[in-house]
Amino acid sequence: MTAYTFRRAKIEDKEIIWKIIQLAILRRKADGSKQWQDGYPNEQSIENDIINNIGFILTKNETVIGYCAAIVNFEPAYDAIIGKWLTDSDFVVIHRIAIDENFLGQGLSKVIIENVENYAKEQNIFSVKVDTNFDNYAMMKIFDKMGYHYCGEVYFRGSARRAYEKVLQ
């Protein structure tokens, strides 16, 4: 089994993270998605993630191959869900999952999500919340396979997104 490392991103990781994000933005566009086509995420948002200690990277043999933000108890858009969350307790939000294009198709989004779930449990938090565009079928499939429950819709920058939650054991 391949050994991956999941750790907080450092400012020196920003350049490679931004390259991964830029290519993911282009892939979303090529797929016909509207997700990430409005100038967000951008280089400043990645730098802010790192500065605020919410940016995480997945590495394989010291090579950065994936990225996400994992935020404890903070996502204002989630307060206005059209639907209902499974829990009202502490939670970790996952945003901005992106995989290096040279490592696509290897289940690494799932590896990132599993690592965030472990991070949540280490913080004694037993809820993970995520959202994605209605046209991001690959991510919706991953959420379904990993036991996330569709809870309703949330809005970001004027667009509806599917909201999911998983209660951890």
N, C-alpha and C positions, 0 to 999 in steps of 0.2 A: 504494500500500500504506500502511496506517495505521501511523504510528510510535508504538510503545509504549516506555515507559521501565520498566526493572526495577531496583529499588534497595532497599537496606536501609531498613526502616521506622524512622521516628523517633518519639519519644514523642508529638510533636504529631499524628501520624497515628493514634494509638490509637483515638480516638473514632470515626472513620469506619471503621476496620478492624473495630471491635467491632460497628458497625451492619451491616456486610456479613456478618459471622459470624452475628449474631443472625438475620438473614433467611435465611441458608443453613441454620441449625438448623431454622427453621420449614419451609423447603422440604423438608428431609429427612423431617420428621415428616409433612407433607402427602403425601409420596410413599409413606408407610407404612414408612419405614426406622426401624430402631432406632439407626442411627448418629447420634452427637451428641445423644442424647436422655437422657443421664445426668448433665447438668450440666457436661459437658466437650465442647468447649473453653468456657472462661469468660473473663471480662474479665481476670482475673489471669493466666491462661495467655498471653493476647496481650501483656499488659504484660511478662511474663517473657521472652517471645520477643524483644521489642524491647530490653529491658535486656541480654539475652545476645547481641545482634547476630545472631539467627537468624531474625528476622521480615523478610520481603521483601514489597514491594508492586509491583503492576503499575499504571502510570498511562497515561492517554491525555490529552494536553493538560493535564497537571498534575492531572487528576482521578484519584483513587484508584479503580480499578475491579476490583482483585483482590488476593488475599493468599495467602501460604503461609509456612510455616517450612521452612528448609533447614538441616539439622544435619550437621556433618561428624563421621563416625566415632562417633556416639553414638545408640544406641537399644537399651537393655538387653533389651527384649522380643524383639529380633531374634536375640539369642544363643540363644534357646530355640525356634528355628523347628522345626516338625514338617515336615520336608522338607529341602531343601538349597539354599543360596544358590549362585549361579553362580561367585562369586569369594569369596576370603577376604582381599582387599586393602582399601585405604582405600575409603570410600564416602560419599556424601551421601544423607541421608534426607529425603524430602519429606513434610511433615505439613500438615494444616489448609488445604488448598486451598479457597478460596471466591471466588466471582465476584459482583460487584454485580448485583443482580437486573435492573437496567436494561440490562445488557450480556450477558445470558444468550444462548446460542445462536450466539455469534460465534467459538467455538473458542478462548476465552481460557484455559481450563484447559490446553489444549495449549501455548499461548504461554507460560504460566507454567512448565510442565514443561520446555519447550525452553530457557528462560532459566536454570532450575536446572541443566540439563545443561551449558550453557555455563559457568556459575559453577563447576561441578565440574571441568571441563576446565581452567579458569583456575587452579585449585588443584592441577593435575596429578593429579586423581582421575578414574578411568575407570569408576566404578560408581555407579549411582543405585538406591536401594532405596525402595520405597513399599509401602503396604498400604491396603486398603479393606475395608469391610463386604461380606459376601456378598450383600447386597441393594442395593449401589450399582452397578447395571448400567451406568449412564452412564460412571462412572469406570473400570470394568473394560474397557469397550469402548475408551476412550481409551488405556488402558495397552496393550491388544492392538494397536491401530492404530499406536502409537508404538514398537513393538518390544520391549516389556517382556515378560519371561518369568515365568510363574507358577511360584513356587518352593516353595510350601507354605502352612502356616498359622502365624500368630503370635497371641498372646493379649494383649489390652489390657483391663484392668479386668474380667477374667473372660469376655470374649467373643472368639471366634475371628474372625480377619480374614484375608483373602487377601493373601499377600505376593508381591511382584514385584521383579524386578531387571532392569536394562538395563546391559549392558557397552557403554561408549562407545568410539567409534573415535577 
